[in-house]
Amino acid sequence: MRSELLRVHWAGGLEVAALVCLSWVSQVAGQRVDVPRRARTPEWSSTDTQGIFFKDAFEDGLRGTRPAHFGTPSTGRSVPGRSAEDGAPEASTFAWSRLVSATSLEDQIKLERIELDQAIRQPAHFAAGGHRQARRQFLMLATWFAVVHEYDGTVRWKADAAAARDRFRTAGQAAHVGSLAAVQVAEAARDDLAQLIRGGSLESAGEPADQDWSQIADRGVLMNQLEVSFDQVLLPGTAQTNAFRSEGESVRRHAELTAVVAEILTREGMEDADNDDYVDFCRQIQTAAGKVGRAIESQDAAAAREATAGIHRSCTGCHE
């Protein structure tokens, strides 16, 4: 019996050795011991995993561009975001993805809708001052969709971006007053935005206009966006370590949006874009905003505070 156990052990079959011992003991005791049976292999049907796993991971689940070794190298860095629609034109060679991720653009557009709903919830509210808020939201939506139109990576709504840009710009211009006609235009544009977010598309009203930033972006509204990002998110989000950790994603998004706004302010045709000092301040803001984003990546709260202070210094210097 000992030789039998040694052979089994040296063969690496400890489980088999245990069964041999069990069998030997049962023979000595004159008792019958049943060897445990293993569980049967489970059988699955196609409906058992329905709704749990993606039917096609590339189509439904994965976000962003594929690594370069899987195909043609991408331009710019790989960023999170959903695939661009087939046939969407690449309208610019500027690498917006260096400044802002597709996810930040998508999230901001969705958040603009929430603000817009509050401004247009009732005609009386719209007429009493809500139209001014709606105007800001529509003009910023036009700006974000203009960036989507030129975006060098994959991003949602790219095929509809030019049409959305023009539609929201028109709605923003109409909302300079709180008239009944203006609220009707605003409600129709709000419904268009909701349709896009739900996954629909916009009916084209003709060939979209060429991208002219001086006709799309409003400097006063852009400056307001910088102020909101700084006062409401960047400054409080980097002031203390706890806030920095809990608000990191929001801080990252607003830092990226700040860099985008600083870039737009320097585009041809924008007011003071031909002033070297003004452009230099915009570049300083853009650089500092990029440092905030990198500080989020490295979880360096001190660096994030210093970079946020740099944004403030550049804004103050420009105003002075």
Sequence and secondary structure as in RCSB ss.txt:
>XXXX:A:sequence
MRSELLRVHWAGGLEVAALVCLSWVSQVAGQRVDVPRRARTPEWSSTDTQGIFFKDAFEDGLRGTRPAHFGTPST
GRSVPGRSAEDGAPEASTFAWSRLVSATSLEDQIKLERIELDQAIRQPAHFAAGGHRQARRQFLMLATWFAVVHE
YDGTVRWKADAAAARDRFRTAGQAAHVGSLAAVQVAEAARDDLAQLIRGGSLESAGEPADQDWSQIADRGVLMNQ
LEVSFDQVLLPGTAQTNAFRSEGESVRRHAELTAVVAEILTREGMEDADNDDYVDFCRQIQTAAGKVGRAIESQD
AAAAREATAGIHRSCTGCHE
>XXXX:A:secstr
 HHHHHHHHHTT HHHHHHHHHHHHHHHHT               TTTTTTTS SSIIIII  S   GGGSS  S
S         TT      S GGGT  HHHHHHHHHHHHHHHHHHTS HHHIIIIIHHHHHHHHHHHHHHHHHHHH
 SS  TTTTTHHHHHHHHHHHHHHTTS  HHHHHHHHHHHHHHHHHHTT      SS     HHHH  HHHHHHH
HHHIIIIIIHHHHHSHHHHHHTHHHHHHHHHHHHHHHHHTTSTTSTTTT HHHHHHHHHHHHHHHHHHHHHHHT 
HHHHHHHHHHHHHHHHHHH 
